[in-house]
C-alpha cells in the first residue's frame, strides 16, 4: 500500500495536501512533511487548509507560510492527513482521488486508498512509514514537521499507545535534524495571554459530577469574548481537567461562532470514542469529539455524563 500510494503521488499532475479544519500539530506536521518531500521530488503541490487563521504556535514549521486557504482551480489528487471523516477536509466534490492518511480508530475509510494505522500514535507515524517504505531521504525540514506531529499528538509523550517503534522513529528524526527542546519550547512555551485567561475562566467555572470523577466545562461565546480567546486557544485546555487526581473523564462544550457546539471528550482509561460515534464524531479511546447543531449545552452535558456513567458501570 505504501509503495502504491507513493506511485500515485508521483503520477499525479497537481496534488493538494489537506490538513483538517481547526488544525493541530499532527495534521499540520504530517501535511507539511509531505509537502516538503513532494516539492523536492519536483511535484506540483499545494497545502490547503480551510481556516484563514492557523494556530501561531506552529509557525516555525517549514512550509507553514505557504499554506493556501483557497483551492487551486484544477487538481487530480488529494492527500488527506489526520482526518477521520471526509467532512473535516471541507472540500467540494470533484473529479479527484483521495489518499486517506490517518491513525484514528474511528476512521471512515473515505479515500480511494486508505493508509490508516490505528495502532500508531499519530498520522505523522504513518507518513514516516510511507517515506521509509519508499526509501525516501528525510530532510531536516521534513524531520521537524514529523517530530512535531508525533510529539504534539501524544502530548509530548504523555499519552497514547506509545511503544518502542514510536521512540525509534523520533530518535531517527532527531538524527535527521529535529531538535526536541526547540520544538517543545516553540509549541508549549508560547501560549497567548488570551489562552492563559481562558484557563482562569475554566478553573473558576468547571463542574464536577459523579463524586468528582467527571469534570465538565462549557465555554459560550461570552466566555471567549471576555478573555479575548479564539477558538484555537481551546485546544487541549480540557487536559487540565483530566489531570485532576480523582477525575477519570472530562467534557468540554464549546459554542461555535457560526452556531452549534463542539464537544471534546477526554478520559484516563474509558473508551470515549464510542460516545463520540453516537453523535457521528470520532477519535481515540481516551480522546474524541464531535459537533452538534444548536441545543441546550447543559442538557447535552448531562446526557454525556449519563453515558459515561453507564460505561463505567458495565
N, C-alpha and C positions, 0 to 999 in steps of 0.2 A: 504493500500500500504506500509506503514512504517513497519508494522509487517511482511508482506510477504518479503520485501526487507531484513530485518534482518534475517529472517528464511533462505533465500537463501545464505546469507553470512556465517551463521553458518554451513550450509550443504556443502559448497564448500571445496575442498581439498587444493587449493592454490589460494589465492586472490591477484590480482595485482591492487593496487590503483594507478590511473594515474592522475597526475596534468598536466595541459596543457602546450604546448610549450611556451617558454618565460614566465615563471610563475610569478604571482603576489602573494600578501599576502592571497587573498581569496582561490585560488586554492591550495596553499601550506598548509595554515592553516586548510582547510577542509580535505585535504588528510591525513595530519599528525595527526589530531584529530581522524579520523577513524583508522589510523594505530595504535595509542595508545590503543584505545578501543578493537580492534580486536586481537592484540597481547596479551592483558591482558585476553582476553577470550580464549586464547590458540590456536588461529588460525595461520596457516602458511600464512604470509602476506609479500608482497613486495611493497614498494612505488617506483614507476617508473616515471622518467621524462627524456625526450629525450635529453634535454640540458645538456652538460657536466659541464657547469658552471652555478650555480644558484645565484641569487642576494644575496650578503652577508648580506644585512640588515635583512634578515630573518634567519640568522644562529643561533639565540637564540631559535628558535622553537624546542621543544623536538622532536627528531627523524630526524631532518634536516640532520645530518651527515650520517644517514643510507639510504638515498635516493640512489637508483640504477639507472644507466644510460644504463644498458644492461638488456634486458628482461630475466627472467628465462626460461629455456627450456620448462617447462610444467606449465600450469595454466589453471583453468577452469572457473574463474570468474574475470571480470574486473569491477572495480567501478570507474567511471569517475566523477571527481569533477570540476565543474565550466566550463564545455566545452559545447558550444552551437552547435558545429558541430563535427562530428566524426573525421574529418581530423586533428583537433587540438590535438588529442591524439597521433598521429604519431605511430600508431600501425599497424602491418601487419594483414591481415585477418587470422582467425584461428578458431579452434573449442572451442569457449568460449562464455559465455553470457556476456552482458554488463548491469550494473545498472547505469543509467544516472542520476546523481545528479546535478541540476543546478537551476538557477534563471533568465536566460536571456529570454526576451520576444520572441527572435528570435530562440530559441532552435528548433532543427530539429527532436527531439524525435527519436534518432537513437538507443536507447537501447531496449533490450527485456523488461526491466522495466524502467520507466521514472519517477523519483521523481523530477519534475520540477514545482517550485512555483514562477511564475514571479512577484508576488506582494512582495516577500521578497527582501531585500537589498543585499543579498549575498548567496552564496552556503553554507556558514557557518551556516546560519539560518536554512537551510534545514537539514543539518547534526544534528544540535541541536534538531530539532523537531523529527528526526528519533530516536535519543537516548532517548528523553523524552517519545515518544510513546511506547518504549520498556522497559521503567523503568530502564535504564542503568545509573549507577552511573558515574558522570563526575569527573575524577581525576583533580588534579591541572594542570598536563601536557596537558590534553585534553582541559581544560578551557583556558589556554594560547593560544593554537592553534586556538580555535573557536573565542575568543575575537579578536585576530589579524585578522582573516578572515573577521569578520564583520566590525571592525574599518577600516581596510585598504580599503575595497571596498566602504566605504561611505566617504572616505577622512577624516577619523576620525570624522565622524558625521557632515560633512559639506553638503553632498548632498545625493540624493537617496530618495526613498519614505519611509522615516523613520516614525515610529508610536510608539505607546505605547508598542507594542509587541517587537519591536527592543530593546527598552531600558529595558524592563523587562527581556529579555534574557541576555543582557550584565550585568545587575545587578546581576543575578544569577551566571553568570560566574565569576564575581568579588568575590562573596561569596565562589565560588569553588576554588579560589586561583589566578585568573588572576589579575595582578597589572596594572591598566590603565596607570599610569605615567611611569612605567618602560617600558611597551610595546611601548607607544608613543615615548619615548626617543630613544629606540632601532631602531624603523622604521624611524622616522622623523629627528633625530639629528645625523645621522651617514652617511651623504652624502659624497661620494668620491670627491676629488678635481676635478677629470675629469668631474663630473656632474655639479659642480659649473661653470667650464669653459664653459661647453655646454650651460648653462643658459646665460652666457655672449655672446656667439656666437648668440644665438637666439634673444636676446634683440637688437643686432646690425644688424640683417638680416631679421627680420619678416616684413611682409607687411600687410597693411590694405586695405580693399575693401568695396565697397558699403557704402560710407560715414562713414567709421570707424566702421561698425557693424560686419565685418568678419575679423578675423586675421588669417594669414597663415604663415607657416614656412616650408622650405624644407631643410632637412639635407641630403647632399650627403656623400659619403664615405670620401671625403676630410675633411668635417666638423668634423666627428668623429675622424679621424686621427690627425687633428690639435689640438684637445682638449685632446686627449688620452682617449676619452669616448668609452664605449662599448654599445652594443645595449640596454642592460637593464638600462643604465643610462638615456635613453629617456623616461622611464616610468613616466607618469603623468606630464612631463615637459610642456605639452600643456596647463595644467590647469592655468599656469601663464598668458597665452594669454587670456584665457576665463575670467580671473578675471578683465581684463581692463574694466573700467566703462561702456563704450558705446558698447563694443563687446557683441554680442549675440551668436556668433558661432566661433569656432576655428578649423583649419585644420592643421595637421602635416603630412608631407610626408617624409618618411624615406627610403633611398636607402639601400637595403639589401646587405650584404656581398656576398651572393650566387647569387645575381641578383634579379631584380624585386623591388617592393616598398611596404612598409607597410603604410597604411593610417589610422590615428586616427582622429576621429571626436568628438568634444565636443560642447555642447550648454548650454545655461541657461534655455531655455524652448522649443526650436524647436526639433521636432522628427527627429533626425539624423539617427536613426536606419533604417528608410525606405530608406535612401540613401545607407547605407551600404548593405542592402539586394539586391539592384540593382546590386551590384558587388559581390554577393554571400558571403557577410560578415554578420555581425550581431552585437548584443549588446543590449544596453538600449536606452531609449528615448533620453537621453542627453549625452550618452557616447557610441560610437560604433566604429567599424573599419572593415577593410578588407585588402586584399592583392591583388596586380595585378602584372602581368609579366612586363618585360621591356617596358618602354614608355617614353614620354617626360613629366617629372614631372610638368613643368609649364603649359602644356596643360591640364593635369589631374586636377591640382589645379583650373584652370579657369572653367573647366567643373563642378567641385563640387561647386564652388562659385555660378555658374549659377543655379544649382539645389537648393541650399539653398535660393537663391533669389526668385525662383518660389514658394517655400514653404511659405515664409514669405508674399508673395503677395496674397496668397489664402485667 
